[in-house]
Amino acid sequence: MKLNKKQLLKISISMALAGTFAAPTVYAQDEEQKDDSILEEVIVTAQKTEQNLQEVPMSISAVDGDIMDEIRSGGSDIRFLSGRVPSLIVESDFGRVFPRFYIRGLGNTDFDLNASQPVSLIYDDIVMENPMLKGFPVFDMERVETLRGPQGTLFGRNTPAGIVKFDSVKPSQDMNGYAKIGFGSFRQTSFEGAIGGALNDNWSARVSYLHDQRADWVRNEPGLVDPSLALVNNINGDGDLEGYTEDAYRVQVAYDGDAFSALFNLHGRDLSGTARVFRANIIQPGTNDFVPGYDRRVVSHDGGNAQDVKSMGWSAKLEWDLDNDMTVTSITGYETVEAYSRGDVDGGYGASFLPWMGPGFIPFPAQTADGIPDHNQTTQEFRLSQASDSMFWQVGVFYFDEHLEVESFNYSDLTDVHTGYATQVQDTTAYAVFGQADFYLSDETTLTIGGRWSDESKDYTAAVPLHPFGGDPVAPASVSTSAGNFSGNISISHVLDDDTNIYARIARGFRAPSIQGRVLFGGAITVADSETIHSIEAGFKKELWDNRARLNSSVFYYQMNDQQLTAGSGSANVNQLVNADKTVGYGFETDLTAKLAENTLLTLGLSYNHTEIQDANLTVSPCGSNCTVLDPAGAIEGTVSIDGNSLPRAPRWMSNLILKHIIPLDGGDIVLSTDWAYRSEINFFLYESREFRGDPLLEGGLRIAYETEKWVAGFYGRNITDQDKLIAAIDFNNLEGIVNDPRIWGIDFQYNF
């Protein structure tokens, strides 16, 4: 028999560790009553307190560390999460850095290094604001939670679409760890390990480390260019692409006392490799099919390609237990990143005004780089909370300060000297006050009310000291913005029976104004006003088959006012920010986890997301290349209307499946698993055309492992059907595309202690 909510609360308070509101074990069963055929309880921290996932009144998915390790086999970066839970897409035009997250179709396609996103990424309680921070490698991870819908109360900073929240494995008094080494396709080698345990009765520590490298697998063939042009590949070393070397670390030290606890976290990353590979004219006009002769492993570039990212950060989480079951929490964070990313943006060689060009028609050469020479981010949160028999409440303040400097370079092909140079400097300051309370109206019904006032200001300056076309330098121009707004949520959850919870939630989210100044090629500084979202959601969370299955489903509708969108010029390498009058979305999400048998586990997810831009006056410039535009002409010559279009990179249908089966043997187990992710067709840009859209994509992986108590030996494959698909495009120069990674195979060995 399950415990009611008040009984659960009393047990949780008695089990509180250093002020953290903990949840009891599954249904308080005795050891002899436990059954390996039932599902374990899933504990999440979506509301800044530990809760059973089934009791959180919102649409949320959690993936534990073991599942993540299997899915990211072979050196997958943070994009491995894309499609692995309902309504979540992760993509990048930069490669292993600058991931862009979309939840329920809401995201931001902007590629500027000061771009803000409506999906917030929280890593060990610290918000990662700059897009170059968001790609920190995933290793030694306890779980990742995806919170769908506005999260404007407890987290608040840029969360109108939702949150992706990472929690690493924390230090404990138990000595434990692992060491893992792997080898895979394209001479990939990796090492990952962690060790942790007690330092004394109160102190513990954990050190985690990752090293991963892969050789280039895309050939840049000079033979496709005039053989006399020996310089074509000189500026790119051996000319080959897509290789990388990456190291990352995390050091954590924890203190656990009678009325005080602390957790200190130091982490960093060093990535060196190549940036995203752009491919000129690989799309057949009038279709989105590849041209005859296309080969994923061959390009012909005459520009350089390089990517280097270094980041470092630290955090301190301090908690004090006070009288009357009150807790004070302080979380301080600091992050800094330096980055440089250079690519051959036209995707080919030469130009129409030169004696050579290709593949296909190249109107003009485009080779650019963007870098962050200086950056720092400081965050501080103070929170006071209290738990009682009738309610649980928390109030707090939050402060954010960021300094960002961005450099943009233009290069002439066949040389390593930049011919254009622009700078951007942005300083952001934000603060917020917030509060939320769970009122236990009865043993079955809980009412949650929360609110947050946010205030944010930005000071921005852009200049062009070296004009790429020989013009006069452009003097610094400055823009400042300031905005405040209220966000919050109201939800109610009700226990229908021992196995079923239902809930309804109304939420409001807010994102402050954004500034963009891609001025190197003559673009102007543009500002997008604040965007707000109102969302309605209802769902149920049910356990089936005597706790052998868990089914969670939700339906939602949202309206976003003044949505911030990024519009390309269609004919030049510039972007601008615009606001859409209104965007609406609706759909559903379903998660099913089931133990089909004692040794067989199934996870299945399905989501539907309909998005629609509603603004009769909003027009954009379509592609500068020879594409087939499907939208009607706009009021301004050379533009098209996007009223009624879906949001870019927003598939309507997504599904995912993970199936895991264990075959017990004497001395160990054989573990078989496979995972699949599907998304339906997507549109790459705000306007619609026949060429710039992605076909439905289904990618799968498998893993076969032999596991003992201490040792694991595994064989894996990713993209095992070797899907070769267009996943992104560049529209200002030619019919240029970006494709997914090929199939890889590998083996790994792990020792646990």
KAVEN-V58334 format. One record per residue. RES is the residue in three letters. OMEGA is omega in whole degrees, -180 to 180 (none if undefined). D_LAST is the distance of its C-alpha to the last C-alpha in Angstrom with 1 decimal. Layout:
((RES	OMEGA	D_LAST) (RES	OMEGA	D_LAST))
This chain:
((MET	-180	36.3) (LYS	174	34.9) (LEU	176	35.4) (ASN	-173	38.0) (LYS	-180	37.4) (LYS	178	38.6) (GLN	177	36.5) (LEU	-179	33.4) (LEU	-179	34.5) (LYS	178	34.9) (ILE	-179	31.5) (SER	180	30.0) (ILE	-179	31.9) (SER	180	30.8) (MET	-175	27.2) (ALA	-180	27.8) (LEU	180	25.3) (ALA	175	27.0) (GLY	-180	29.6) (THR	-177	27.5) (PHE	-171	29.2) (ALA	179	26.5) (ALA	179	26.9) (PRO	177	26.5) (THR	-171	24.4) (VAL	171	26.1) (TYR	177	29.5) (ALA	-180	28.6) (GLN	172	28.1) (ASP	-177	27.4) (GLU	-177	24.4) (GLU	-180	26.7) (GLN	-176	28.3) (LYS	-177	25.3) (ASP	-178	25.7) (ASP	-179	23.2) (SER	179	26.2) (ILE	180	26.7) (LEU	175	25.4) (GLU	176	23.1) (GLU	178	24.7) (VAL	-180	24.2) (ILE	180	24.3) (VAL	179	25.9) (THR	-176	27.4) (ALA	-179	30.4) (GLN	178	32.8) (LYS	172	30.8) (THR	-178	29.8) (GLU	-178	27.2) (GLN	169	29.0) (ASN	-179	28.7) (LEU	-177	29.4) (GLN	-178	32.2) (GLU	-179	34.0) (VAL	-174	34.1) (PRO	176	37.7) (MET	177	37.1) (SER	-174	36.0) (ILE	174	32.3) (SER	178	29.5) (ALA	177	25.7) (VAL	-177	23.1) (ASP	-173	19.4) (GLY	-179	16.7) (ASP	179	15.7) (ILE	179	19.4) (MET	180	19.8) (ASP	-180	17.2) (GLU	-176	19.2) (ILE	-176	22.6) (ARG	176	21.9) (SER	177	20.8) (GLY	174	22.9) (GLY	180	23.1) (SER	176	25.0) (ASP	-171	26.0) (ILE	179	26.7) (ARG	178	29.5) (PHE	-180	27.1) (LEU	-175	27.8) (SER	179	31.4) (GLY	-177	32.7) (ARG	170	29.3) (VAL	-177	30.7) (PRO	171	34.4) (SER	-180	36.8) (LEU	174	34.4) (ILE	175	35.3) (VAL	180	33.7) (GLU	-179	35.5) (SER	170	36.4) (ASP	-179	39.3) (PHE	-176	37.4) (GLY	-174	34.5) (ARG	178	30.9) (VAL	177	32.4) (PHE	175	34.9) (PRO	177	33.7) (ARG	-175	36.3) (PHE	177	35.4) (TYR	175	37.9) (ILE	-177	37.8) (ARG	178	40.6) (GLY	-176	42.3) (LEU	178	42.4) (GLY	-179	41.2) (ASN	-179	42.7) (THR	-178	43.4) (ASP	178	44.4) (PHE	176	43.0) (ASP	-174	44.1) (LEU	172	41.6) (ASN	-176	42.8) (ALA	172	42.7) (SER	-177	41.6) (GLN	178	40.1) (PRO	172	40.6) (VAL	-179	37.0) (SER	176	34.9) (LEU	-180	31.3) (ILE	-177	29.3) (TYR	-178	26.0) (ASP	174	24.2) (ASP	-178	27.6) (ILE	177	29.5) (VAL	176	32.2) (MET	-172	32.1) (GLU	-178	35.9) (ASN	-177	36.6) (PRO	178	35.9) (MET	175	34.2) (LEU	-170	31.5) (LYS	-177	30.8) (GLY	-179	29.1) (PHE	-175	26.0) (PRO	180	23.1) (VAL	179	20.8) (PHE	-177	17.1) (ASP	-171	14.1) (MET	177	16.6) (GLU	179	16.7) (ARG	170	20.2) (VAL	-179	23.6) (GLU	174	26.8) (THR	-179	30.2) (LEU	-175	33.1) (ARG	-178	36.3) (GLY	-177	39.7) (PRO	178	40.9) (GLN	-169	38.5) (GLY	-178	41.2) (THR	-172	40.6) (LEU	-179	37.2) (PHE	163	36.2) (GLY	-174	39.6) (ARG	176	39.3) (ASN	-178	40.3) (THR	180	39.0) (PRO	179	42.1) (ALA	-179	40.1) (GLY	-175	36.7) (ILE	164	33.3) (VAL	-168	30.0) (LYS	-179	27.4) (PHE	176	23.9) (ASP	180	21.2) (SER	176	18.0) (VAL	-175	14.8) (LYS	176	15.8) (PRO	176	14.5) (SER	179	13.8) (GLN	180	13.9) (ASP	177	10.4) (MET	180	7.8) (ASN	179	5.2) (GLY	-180	5.4) (TYR	172	6.0) (ALA	-174	8.8) (LYS	177	11.7) (ILE	-177	15.1) (GLY	178	18.2) (PHE	-177	21.8) (GLY	-179	24.7) (SER	179	28.5) (PHE	177	30.5) (ARG	179	28.3) (GLN	174	25.5) (THR	-179	22.4) (SER	172	19.4) (PHE	179	16.2) (GLU	180	14.0) (GLY	177	11.0) (ALA	175	9.9) (ILE	-179	8.6) (GLY	179	10.0) (GLY	-176	11.1) (ALA	169	14.3) (LEU	170	17.0) (ASN	-175	19.3) (ASP	-176	20.6) (ASN	-175	21.7) (TRP	174	19.9) (SER	-177	16.4) (ALA	175	15.4) (ARG	178	13.4) (VAL	-179	14.0) (SER	-176	14.1) (TYR	178	15.9) (LEU	169	17.6) (HIS	-178	20.0) (ASP	177	22.1) (GLN	179	25.4) (ARG	178	28.0) (ALA	176	31.4) (ASP	178	34.7) (TRP	175	35.7) (VAL	-180	39.1) (ARG	172	42.0) (ASN	-168	44.7) (GLU	178	47.6) (PRO	179	50.5) (GLY	178	52.6) (LEU	177	53.1) (VAL	175	54.9) (ASP	-176	58.1) (PRO	-180	56.9) (SER	-178	59.0) (LEU	-176	56.6) (ALA	-178	54.2) (LEU	-172	52.9) (VAL	-176	51.4) (ASN	-176	47.9) (ASN	-177	48.1) (ILE	179	46.9) (ASN	180	43.8) (GLY	178	42.7) (ASP	175	42.3) (GLY	-176	43.2) (ASP	-166	40.2) (LEU	174	38.2) (GLU	174	35.0) (GLY	180	32.5) (TYR	169	30.2) (THR	-175	27.5) (GLU	174	25.3) (ASP	178	22.9) (ALA	-179	21.5) (TYR	174	19.5) (ARG	177	18.8) (VAL	-179	18.4) (GLN	176	18.5) (VAL	-176	19.4) (ALA	174	20.2) (TYR	-180	22.5) (ASP	179	23.1) (GLY	-177	26.3) (ASP	-177	28.9) (ALA	-179	30.9) (PHE	175	29.3) (SER	-179	26.1) (ALA	176	25.4) (LEU	180	23.0) (PHE	-173	23.6) (ASN	174	22.5) (LEU	-175	23.3) (HIS	-180	23.0) (GLY	-176	24.8) (ARG	175	25.6) (ASP	-178	27.6) (LEU	175	29.0) (SER	-179	31.6) (GLY	178	33.3) (THR	180	36.2) (ALA	-180	37.5) (ARG	180	38.5) (VAL	176	40.9) (PHE	-173	44.2) (ARG	-176	46.5) (ALA	168	50.2) (ASN	176	52.4) (ILE	-178	49.9) (ILE	177	51.4) (GLN	178	54.6) (PRO	180	57.3) (GLY	179	58.1) (THR	169	54.7) (ASN	177	51.0) (ASP	175	50.6) (PHE	178	49.5) (VAL	175	52.4) (PRO	180	53.2) (GLY	178	51.3) (TYR	178	48.4) (ASP	-177	45.2) (ARG	-173	41.9) (ARG	-178	40.9) (VAL	171	44.1) (VAL	175	45.8) (SER	-178	48.6) (HIS	172	48.3) (ASP	180	50.4) (GLY	-180	48.3) (GLY	179	45.3) (ASN	180	41.8) (ALA	177	39.0) (GLN	178	36.3) (ASP	180	34.5) (VAL	174	32.7) (LYS	178	31.1) (SER	178	29.9) (MET	178	28.5) (GLY	175	28.2) (TRP	177	27.2) (SER	177	27.4) (ALA	177	27.7) (LYS	-177	27.6) (LEU	-180	29.2) (GLU	178	30.0) (TRP	172	32.5) (ASP	178	33.3) (LEU	176	37.0) (ASP	177	39.3) (ASN	176	40.2) (ASP	176	36.7) (MET	-179	37.2) (THR	173	34.5) (VAL	-179	35.1) (THR	174	32.7) (SER	178	33.0) (ILE	180	31.2) (THR	-179	32.2) (GLY	176	31.2) (TYR	179	32.3) (GLU	175	31.9) (THR	-179	33.6) (VAL	169	33.9) (GLU	-174	35.9) (ALA	173	36.7) (TYR	-179	39.0) (SER	-176	39.6) (ARG	-180	42.5) (GLY	174	43.7) (ASP	-168	46.7) (VAL	179	47.7) (ASP	173	50.6) (GLY	-179	48.4) (GLY	-180	50.9) (TYR	176	53.3) (GLY	-180	56.8) (ALA	-176	59.0) (SER	-179	62.2) (PHE	176	64.3) (LEU	-179	62.9) (PRO	178	64.0) (TRP	172	60.6) (MET	177	58.1) (GLY	-11	55.5) (PRO	-179	54.0) (GLY	-175	56.7) (PHE	178	58.6) (ILE	-177	57.2) (PRO	180	59.5) (PHE	-180	58.1) (PRO	177	55.1) (ALA	178	52.3) (GLN	-173	49.5) (THR	175	47.9) (ALA	175	45.0) (ASP	-179	43.7) (GLY	174	41.7) (ILE	179	40.5) (PRO	-177	41.3) (ASP	179	40.7) (HIS	168	38.9) (ASN	-180	37.5) (GLN	177	36.6) (THR	177	36.4) (THR	177	35.8) (GLN	176	36.1) (GLU	170	35.9) (PHE	-176	36.9) (ARG	176	36.6) (LEU	-178	37.9) (SER	178	37.0) (GLN	177	37.9) (ALA	176	37.1) (SER	179	39.7) (ASP	-173	40.9) (SER	-177	43.2) (MET	170	41.4) (PHE	-178	38.5) (TRP	175	39.7) (GLN	177	38.6) (VAL	-179	40.7) (GLY	174	39.9) (VAL	-177	41.0) (PHE	179	39.4) (TYR	-179	40.4) (PHE	177	39.8) (ASP	-178	41.1) (GLU	171	40.7) (HIS	-175	42.5) (LEU	172	42.5) (GLU	-178	44.4) (VAL	174	44.7) (GLU	176	46.4) (SER	-176	47.9) (PHE	169	49.2) (ASN	-179	51.5) (TYR	168	51.7) (SER	-179	54.4) (ASP	179	53.3) (LEU	175	53.2) (THR	-179	52.6) (ASP	-179	49.8) (VAL	-178	52.1) (HIS	-177	52.0) (THR	176	55.4) (GLY	-175	54.6) (TYR	178	52.6) (ALA	-180	52.1) (THR	173	50.3) (GLN	175	49.0) (VAL	-180	48.1) (GLN	175	46.9) (ASP	-177	46.2) (THR	175	45.0) (THR	-180	45.0) (ALA	172	44.2) (TYR	-180	43.9) (ALA	169	43.7) (VAL	-174	44.0) (PHE	176	42.6) (GLY	177	42.2) (GLN	-180	41.2) (ALA	171	41.6) (ASP	179	40.6) (PHE	179	43.5) (TYR	-177	42.9) (LEU	175	46.4) (SER	177	45.6) (ASP	-175	42.8) (GLU	-169	42.9) (THR	178	43.9) (THR	176	42.3) (LEU	179	44.2) (THR	178	42.4) (ILE	179	44.5) (GLY	179	43.4) (GLY	-178	45.1) (ARG	171	44.6) (TRP	-179	47.1) (SER	176	46.0) (ASP	-176	48.0) (GLU	176	47.3) (SER	179	49.4) (LYS	172	49.1) (ASP	-170	51.1) (TYR	177	51.1) (THR	177	53.0) (ALA	180	53.3) (ALA	177	55.4) (VAL	179	56.2) (PRO	-180	57.1) (LEU	-177	57.4) (HIS	-175	58.9) (PRO	-177	57.7) (PHE	176	61.2) (GLY	179	63.1) (GLY	178	64.2) (ASP	175	64.5) (PRO	179	61.4) (VAL	-177	60.6) (ALA	179	60.7) (PRO	174	57.9) (ALA	-174	58.2) (SER	176	56.5) (VAL	175	55.6) (SER	176	54.4) (THR	176	53.2) (SER	-179	52.6) (ALA	174	51.9) (GLY	-177	50.9) (ASN	178	50.1) (PHE	174	49.0) (SER	-179	46.3) (GLY	-179	44.8) (ASN	172	44.2) (ILE	178	45.4) (SER	176	43.6) (ILE	178	44.1) (SER	-176	41.8) (HIS	177	42.9) (VAL	179	41.2) (LEU	177	43.5) (ASP	-176	41.7) (ASP	-174	38.4) (ASP	-171	37.1) (THR	171	38.9) (ASN	172	39.1) (ILE	-179	41.6) (TYR	171	42.1) (ALA	-174	44.4) (ARG	171	43.9) (ILE	-176	46.3) (ALA	177	44.9) (ARG	178	46.3) (GLY	-173	44.6) (PHE	170	45.9) (ARG	-176	45.4) (ALA	180	47.4) (PRO	177	49.7) (SER	-180	48.3) (ILE	178	49.9) (GLN	-179	49.9) (GLY	177	51.8) (ARG	-167	51.4) (VAL	-175	54.6) (LEU	-177	54.1) (PHE	174	56.3) (GLY	178	58.8) (GLY	-180	56.9) (ALA	172	57.6) (ILE	178	55.4) (THR	-179	54.9) (VAL	173	53.7) (ALA	180	52.4) (ASP	178	53.3) (SER	172	50.9) (GLU	177	49.6) (THR	-180	49.2) (ILE	172	47.9) (HIS	-173	48.7) (SER	174	46.5) (ILE	-176	46.9) (GLU	175	44.2) (ALA	-178	43.9) (GLY	175	41.4) (PHE	178	39.9) (LYS	-169	36.4) (LYS	173	36.4) (GLU	-171	34.2) (LEU	171	35.4) (TRP	179	35.3) (ASP	176	34.1) (ASN	175	31.2) (ARG	179	30.1) (ALA	-179	31.3) (ARG	-179	31.7) (LEU	178	34.7) (ASN	-178	35.3) (SER	178	38.5) (SER	170	40.6) (VAL	-175	43.8) (PHE	171	44.9) (TYR	176	47.8) (TYR	172	48.0) (GLN	178	50.7) (MET	178	49.9) (ASN	179	52.9) (ASP	-180	53.3) (GLN	177	50.2) (GLN	-179	49.2) (LEU	178	49.4) (THR	-178	49.3) (ALA	175	52.2) (GLY	-177	52.5) (SER	-176	55.9) (GLY	-178	56.3) (SER	-180	57.9) (ALA	-176	56.1) (ASN	178	52.7) (VAL	176	52.9) (ASN	172	51.7) (GLN	177	53.2) (LEU	176	52.1) (VAL	173	54.1) (ASN	172	54.0) (ALA	-177	54.6) (ASP	-178	56.8) (LYS	172	54.7) (THR	179	51.8) (VAL	177	51.1) (GLY	175	48.1) (TYR	-180	47.4) (GLY	180	45.1) (PHE	176	42.4) (GLU	179	38.6) (THR	174	36.9) (ASP	175	33.3) (LEU	172	32.5) (THR	-175	29.1) (ALA	168	29.5) (LYS	-178	27.7) (LEU	174	30.3) (ALA	-176	28.8) (GLU	-176	25.8) (ASN	-178	23.7) (THR	-178	25.6) (LEU	179	25.3) (LEU	171	28.1) (THR	-176	28.4) (LEU	178	31.8) (GLY	180	33.5) (LEU	177	37.2) (SER	175	39.2) (TYR	-179	42.8) (ASN	174	44.0) (HIS	177	47.6) (THR	-179	48.5) (GLU	174	52.0) (ILE	-180	53.5) (GLN	180	56.8) (ASP	-176	58.9) (ALA	-176	62.3) (ASN	-176	62.9) (LEU	178	59.6) (THR	177	60.0) (VAL	175	58.0) (SER	180	58.8) (PRO	-172	57.5) (CYS	174	56.3) (GLY	178	58.1) (SER	-174	57.6) (ASN	180	59.5) (CYS	-177	57.7) (THR	-177	59.2) (VAL	-177	59.1) (LEU	-177	59.4) (ASP	177	60.1) (PRO	180	63.7) (ALA	178	65.2) (GLY	-179	64.8) (ALA	178	67.6) (ILE	-178	66.9) (GLU	179	67.9) (GLY	178	64.9) (THR	176	62.5) (VAL	178	61.4) (SER	178	60.8) (ILE	178	57.3) (ASP	-180	58.4) (GLY	180	56.8) (ASN	171	54.0) (SER	178	50.3) (LEU	179	47.8) (PRO	178	46.3) (ARG	-176	42.9) (ALA	177	43.2) (PRO	177	42.8) (ARG	-176	44.4) (TRP	173	42.1) (MET	175	38.3) (SER	178	36.0) (ASN	-179	32.4) (LEU	171	30.6) (ILE	180	27.0) (LEU	-176	26.8) (LYS	-179	23.6) (HIS	-179	23.8) (ILE	176	21.4) (ILE	-179	22.7) (PRO	176	21.1) (LEU	175	21.1) (ASP	177	20.4) (GLY	-179	16.8) (GLY	-179	15.9) (ASP	166	17.6) (ILE	-178	19.7) (VAL	179	19.5) (LEU	178	22.8) (SER	174	23.5) (THR	180	26.4) (ASP	-177	27.5) (TRP	177	31.0) (ALA	-179	32.8) (TYR	168	36.6) (ARG	179	39.0) (SER	-176	42.8) (GLU	176	45.2) (ILE	174	45.1) (ASN	-174	47.7) (PHE	-172	46.7) (PHE	179	49.4) (LEU	175	51.5) (TYR	-180	54.4) (GLU	176	54.3) (SER	-180	55.2) (ARG	-173	54.9) (GLU	-170	52.9) (PHE	175	50.3) (ARG	-179	48.3) (GLY	177	45.1) (ASP	173	45.2) (PRO	-175	42.9) (LEU	176	39.4) (LEU	178	36.9) (GLU	-178	33.6) (GLY	177	30.9) (GLY	176	27.5) (LEU	177	25.6) (ARG	175	22.3) (ILE	-175	21.6) (ALA	169	18.1) (TYR	-173	16.7) (GLU	168	13.4) (THR	-180	11.6) (GLU	-175	8.9) (LYS	-170	6.5) (TRP	173	9.2) (VAL	174	11.7) (ALA	-173	15.1) (GLY	172	17.7) (PHE	-175	21.4) (TYR	173	22.9) (GLY	176	26.4) (ARG	-173	27.8) (ASN	-169	31.5) (ILE	176	31.8) (THR	177	35.5) (ASP	176	36.1) (GLN	180	38.0) (ASP	-170	40.2) (LYS	171	41.5) (LEU	-177	43.2) (ILE	177	41.0) (ALA	-176	43.0) (ALA	171	46.2) (ILE	-168	48.3) (ASP	-173	51.9) (PHE	-170	54.0) (ASN	-179	54.7) (ASN	-180	54.5) (LEU	-168	52.8) (GLU	-176	49.4) (GLY	173	46.1) (ILE	-175	42.3) (VAL	-180	40.3) (ASN	-179	36.8) (ASP	-179	34.2) (PRO	177	34.6) (ARG	174	32.3) (ILE	175	29.2) (TRP	179	26.9) (GLY	176	23.6) (ILE	175	20.5) (ASP	-179	16.8) (PHE	-177	13.6) (GLN	174	10.1) (TYR	-180	6.8) (ASN	177	3.8) (PHE	none	0.0))
